Amino acid sequence: MKKKRLFSLLLAGALTISLAACGGQEGVTNNASENPSSSSEETGAQASAETQAEEASVKPETPSGQLIFGFVTDLEGEFYDTAFNNTATNYKTYDLIHGYETVSYTKEGEFVYNPTVVKSHEEVENEDGTKTYTITINDGLTWSDGTPITAKDYVFQMLLESSPEMNQVDGYPSLSGIYYVGYEEYLAGETEYFQGVRLVDDMTYSLTVKADELPFHYDITYASSMPRPLFVIAPGCDVVDSEEGAYISGDFTTELLQETINNPDTGYRYNPQVTCGPYKFVSYDTASRQGIFEVNPNFAGDYRGVKPAIQTLIIKTVNSQTQINELSAGTVDILVQISGGDDINAGLDLVDAGSAGKNTYFRNGYGKIQFDCSQFPTDSVNVRQAIAYCLDRNEFARQYSGGYASIVHAAYGLAQWEYVESQTWIDENLNAYDKNIEKAKELLAADGWNKNASGGDYQDGDGLRYKEVDGQLVPLVIEWANTENNPVSDLLNTMLPEAMEQAGMQLNATTMDFPTLSASIGHQGDTIYNMYNLATGFASAHSPWYYYSTDERFMTNGYNSNWIVDEELAEASGALKSIPYDDRETWLSTWQNYIKVWNEKLPDIPLYSDEYHDFFNPKVKGWEASSIWDWSRAVLDAWVEE
């Protein structure tokens, strides 16, 4: 049976997405819930047979079996949090081993207080405009070694990760407490107390949000925190409360943290042996980039009380060119978020043959060429737009995706409800940047790139354009960093250089591994490049006001990874921040204005948003990942049938 189909057909059946309703718990949602996991070409008899087969397999109460994940992005050997390593694989692996967050993001797209953790909560608006969240946690929660978890562990997380001592551990950004009263003074070391963080009693603590951080679209997330093991990371220290705020007593120093967190053999960053997530860290092999994780028997469950049923998870690196072969051969059991026509069609061939299962959903993000807007010459919007006019994005998406993607014109993805409700508006209001070399030439000439190599007036046929900068002739050269074995890079390399040359630009490509590229993006490498081909997935609390803030803090900590300083874009994105979560109409109109400004400023060239496919061994049951319910969460509902 033929399951390969054009994206136009997919859209016709799948873009009728409805907003998920709030559940019985206190929560908020603006996300669409979608999971077009079945082809419209499947017969009713087949669907019935698959349903009966699934019903015959019941999730076991006792964890068993093993599941091998394959990822093309390496798992790096760092397991503390995203501040140290933010690769796509690591980002979600953290969720496997760290848990008991007070506010959870649900399968339906809601933020709710986590009843597994939170016994009670209170929110009080204070006379000075601040707001205090008071949380009491449940008795009986323990670390993986059986040690009880108390409110001190939650307060410790805030104190630790906002402290000047932690800030000196490899430049950790120390941003956990940025929204709370007294953060700046505490981070600067002006006081040992964190005024807005209080330890109320053994099981209760409070957080007081600054007045200028309110109102806030996702205000429930201000109550969100998770524990860190005080006795492991700061042995001999304690968390103490005072009228001035909570503080860490004892010999709490950067030297201590360098040993307990940063020791390459025993530090919590590399070898976290006491955690509280659904899985425990077992080992990591540096040579193969492979990690092994086992069930945490002391895990009380996620916000629903769900516990994992798969005993062992292995996360390994696979080559993008051979990953489907590995699934077929059984050297991996599951591949998630597969994109690109070649891999999708190869995976669907396995599904047709009965040797794999599948799950599909639209992407909550987009693939892109990301500009560094602090670097000459991509600090110029004219240059960025000119490069966009040199690429036929429709042809790129067609060749790359094989019909399983659509181009987007700004920072949005096909899974977002804002996109679903704005398609006509987008068509009428956003620049599609259709390939147009003449338009690229006009933009470059207007930007001053109107000299030839001899300093004369530039004429068609002169080759590389030059610009006079501080009395010097400077060539229009764009430095591009990409990664090896990357089909997006390969395709861009066939489409962009010649077209850019026609417009008078030279594109220099440098291939490197992802950690090196990531360091360059963060201005920590030896070389900073003009552009990178990347992809992004939006966080649950998608907050573009941080991504385009002109506040230097949000550049140096990785939020504003474009390093763009543009007041109009900062204002347009910032206008979203204070809109109440339930004011859907205002949010949508403000979002539309934001992406219209974004489309003009063009900090990225958005390439495509696609339909993801998960392919897995038929022994995997209960797999229900989606754009808002990623693999690290979906694995709790799944099991393996040997």
C-alpha positions, 0 to 999 in steps of 0.5 A: 500500500502506498503511504507516501503522499504530497504535503498538500494532501497532508495539509488538507486533512491535518490542519483542522486543529482544535484547541485543547481544552483545559482539564480539571486541574488549575492550568492554562493553554494556548497550544493546539493539540495535533497528532496526524499519526494515521494516513488517510489511505489506511483502510478501516480494516487495517486500522481496526487490526492495529487497534486490536493488536495494541489492545492485546498488549498491556503496559506492564506494571513492573519495568522490563526490557530495553529501548535503544534511541538513535539520534544524529545529534551527539549525546554529550557527556554533560547531565546537569542542565542546558546552561552547560550543554544545549544540544537537542539530544542533551536538552531532552535527556535532562528530563529523563534524570531530573524531575519533580518540577512544581509546574508541569507542561501537560500532554494536552498543552497546559501549564498546571501545578504538579499534584505529584509534587505540590500539596498546596499553593498560594499566590498573593499580589502584594501592595508594592506590585510584586507577587508571592508564590508559596508552595508546599510540597508533598511528604514522601518524595525522595531522591534516587538513593532514598534520601527525603526531598524537602523544601530546602532542596527547592530553595537550594536550586534557586540559591545555587543557580543564582549565586556568584559562586556558581556563576564562576563555574565555567561561566554558568549564567546563574539566571534561575532567579532573575525574575525574583526580588533581590536577584541582582544584589545576590548575584553581584555578591552584595549580600549573602541573602536572596530577598525574594526566596524564602524557606517557610518550613521543612516542606514550604517555600516562597518566591516573590516576583519583581513588580517589573516582571509583571504582568507576564503571559506565562505567570504560572511558570514563576512558581516553577522550580525543581530540586537539587540535592543539597547534600551532594552539591554542597556537602557541609552546607545548609539552607537557612531562612532569615528576615532578609531572605534565604541563604546558604550557610557553611563553606559554600565557595566556587572551589567547592562547586568546582569539585562537586559539579565540575570534577570530570570524573565525579562531578554532578555535571558529568556523573550525577548519581543522585537525581529524582527523574524517571530514570537514573544515569548509569554511564556514558561512553565518550568515544561512542557518545552513548549513554545508558539510563535505568529506571529510578525505582523511587520515582513517584510519577509525573504530574499524572502519576505515570511511571516508566515501564521500560527498564533500560534506555540506551541513547546512541549516536547514529549517522543521518545517512544510515539511521534507517538502515540501523532501524532495519537491522535492529541496532536501534529501536526508535528514531524520532523526529525524522525529516527529509523525504529520503529518510521518511520514504525509506522509513515508510517502506519499513512500515509497509513491510510490517517491520516498523511502526510510525507516528507523525506530527507537525513540527513546533519549530522550523529549519533555518539559516541563522544570522549573527547580526553583530558581525559585519556584514550580516549586521546589515538587514539589506545584506541579510535580505539579499542572501534570502533573495538568492535562495529558492526556498520552495525548491529547497523545501521540495528537494529536502523534504520530498513533500513533507514540509512547507516553507515558512516566512518567519519564526513559526512552525506548522504546529502552532495554533497562531499559524493555523489561524493566520494562514490567509493573513500570512499570505497577504502580509509577509514577504515571501522572499521569492528568489530574485537576484536583481532585487538582491543586487538593488539591496546591496547597492543601496547598502553601499556595496557599489565598488569593484576590486579597483575601487571603481563603480561596480558594474554587472560582471565585475564579480565580487562587490566591495564597500568603502569602510573607514577608508578601506575597500572591503569585499562582500564575503559571508562566512558560513559554518555548517556541520558534516553529514548534514543533508541541509548543508549539502543542499544549501551548498549546491543552491546558494554559492552560485546565486550569491556570486551572481549578486556579487557576494562570496560564500565561504563554507567551513564544516565543523562538529556541533560543539565547535559550531555551538561555541562559535554561535555563543561567541566563545569559539576562535572564530565567529561566523556570519551565518549557520544552518540550524533548526529550532523547536519552541519551548513550552513557554515560548518567549520571543521577548527574550530571544530578541531582547536588547538586554546584553544578559539575554545575548551572553546567556544564549537566548538572543543567539542572533546577537541582534540589537534592533529596538523595533523587533525588541518592542514587537516581541516584547509586547507579547510578554504582558498579555494575559494567557487567556486573552487569545485575541490580543495575543494573536494580533500582537503575534502577527505584528511581531512576525511581520516585523521579524519578517522584515528584520530577518534575523534568520532565513526560515527554510521550512517547517515539516511533518516529523516521523517517528519510526520504531521497532514493532516491539515498541507499544504505546508510543504517542509523541507529539509536537508538544509531548517529546520523546523524553515524556512519551517514553513514560507511556511506552513499553516494549513487548519482547 
